[in-house]
Amino acid sequence: MGGGPSGKSEIDRDEARAILKKLQANLEDLRSGPGSAAEVQSNGNVTSAQLGAGSGMFATGMHLGANTARAYSTINSQYTALVTSYEQVINSLKRAVGEHDKKEEQNTATANSVNTNATSARPTTRNTQAF
């Protein structure tokens, strides 16, 4: 994607779609794979009770548990922000590809509406550059 030799916007839509597919798979891994927020929540948030703070037995366990909860909260919010940002990148690329597709279709329709006496090939979304 970017400016071509003539400064026009160009995009290899097939390559962009392949990239989108990979990004989407990565996003799914971020949401549910190893190290996901759900996994961290179930395995990473050590509670005060698990550290022996139950029934007022160990003050150290209570303080460590509170610190662990704060750390988990920070990690969880940062991870959620990462996943949200990653999703926004994917959505932006989808929009760019979609807009490019729309412009190609409009250009093809415009080229096809031109009345020519030639009986040679007609423009399609794949060959409008030749016309």
C-alpha positions in Angstrom: 0.0 0.0 0.0 1.3 3.5 -0.7 2.1 5.9 -3.5 3.0 4.3 -6.8 5.4 5.7 -9.4 2.8 8.3 -10.5 2.0 9.2 -6.9 -1.3 7.3 -7.0 -2.5 5.1 -4.2 -1.7 1.5 -5.0 -2.3 -1.7 -3.0 -1.8 -5.3 -3.6 -5.2 -6.4 -2.3 -4.4 -10.1 -2.3 -1.3 -9.5 -0.2 -3.2 -7.1 2.1 -5.9 -9.8 2.6 -3.2 -12.4 3.4 -1.7 -10.0 6.0 -5.2 -9.3 7.4 -5.7 -13.0 7.8 -2.5 -13.4 9.7 -3.2 -10.3 11.9 -6.7 -11.7 12.7 -5.2 -15.1 13.7 -2.7 -13.2 15.9 -5.6 -11.2 17.5 -7.4 -14.5 18.3 -4.2 -15.8 20.0 -4.0 -12.6 22.0 -7.6 -13.0 23.1 -7.5 -16.6 24.0 -4.1 -18.2 23.6 -1.3 -18.7 26.1 -0.7 -15.5 28.0 -4.1 -14.1 27.2 -5.9 -12.0 29.8 -8.2 -14.9 30.7 -5.2 -17.2 31.3 -3.4 -14.5 33.4 -6.6 -14.0 35.4 -7.0 -17.7 36.1 -3.3 -18.4 36.8 -1.6 -15.1 37.6 -3.7 -13.3 40.2 -2.5 -14.8 43.5 -4.9 -13.8 46.3 -4.2 -12.8 49.8 -6.0 -16.0 51.0 -3.7 -18.1 48.8 -0.7 -16.4 50.5 -1.9 -17.3 54.0 -3.7 -14.1 54.9 -6.9 -15.8 55.9 -8.2 -15.4 59.4 -5.6 -12.7 60.1 -2.8 -15.2 60.2 -0.1 -13.6 58.1 0.1 -9.8 57.6 2.9 -10.4 55.0 0.5 -12.5 52.9 -2.1 -9.8 53.1 0.3 -7.1 51.9 1.8 -9.4 49.2 -1.7 -10.3 48.0 -2.7 -6.6 47.8 0.5 -5.9 45.7 -0.3 -8.9 43.5 -3.8 -7.6 42.9 -2.5 -4.2 41.9 0.1 -5.7 39.6 -2.5 -7.9 38.0 -4.9 -5.0 37.5 -2.1 -3.0 35.8 -1.1 -5.9 33.6 -4.7 -6.7 32.7 -5.5 -3.1 31.7 -2.3 -2.7 29.6 -3.0 -6.1 27.9 -6.5 -5.1 27.2 -5.3 -1.8 25.7 -2.8 -3.7 23.5 -5.5 -6.0 22.2 -7.8 -3.0 21.5 -5.1 -1.2 19.6 -4.2 -4.3 17.6 -7.8 -4.7 16.7 -7.9 -1.0 15.6 -4.9 -1.6 13.3 -6.8 -4.6 11.7 -9.9 -2.5 11.2 -8.0 0.3 9.6 -6.4 -2.0 7.2 -9.7 -3.6 6.4 -11.2 -0.2 5.7 -8.2 0.7 3.4 -8.6 -2.5 1.4 -12.4 -2.0 1.2 -12.1 1.6 0.0 -9.5 0.6 -2.6 -11.9 -2.2 -3.8 -14.7 0.3 -4.0 -12.5 2.8 -6.0 -11.4 0.0 -8.4 -15.0 -1.0 -9.0 -16.0 2.6 -9.6 -13.1 3.1 -12.0 -14.0 -0.1 -13.9 -17.7 1.0 -14.1 -16.6 4.4 -15.4 -14.2 2.9 -18.0 -16.9 0.4 -19.1 -19.4 3.2 -19.6 -17.2 4.9 -22.2 -18.5 4.4 -25.6 -15.8 3.2 -27.9 -15.9 1.6 -31.4 -13.2 -0.8 -30.4 -14.2 -4.4 -29.9 -11.1 -5.3 -28.0 -10.9 -6.1 -24.3 -13.1 -4.3 -21.8 -11.7 -2.9 -18.6 -12.1 -5.1 -15.4 -11.0 -4.5 -11.9 -7.8 -6.3 -12.7 -6.8 -4.5 -15.9 -7.8 -0.8 -15.6 -4.2 0.3 -15.5 -4.0 -0.6 -19.2 -6.7 1.8 -20.2 
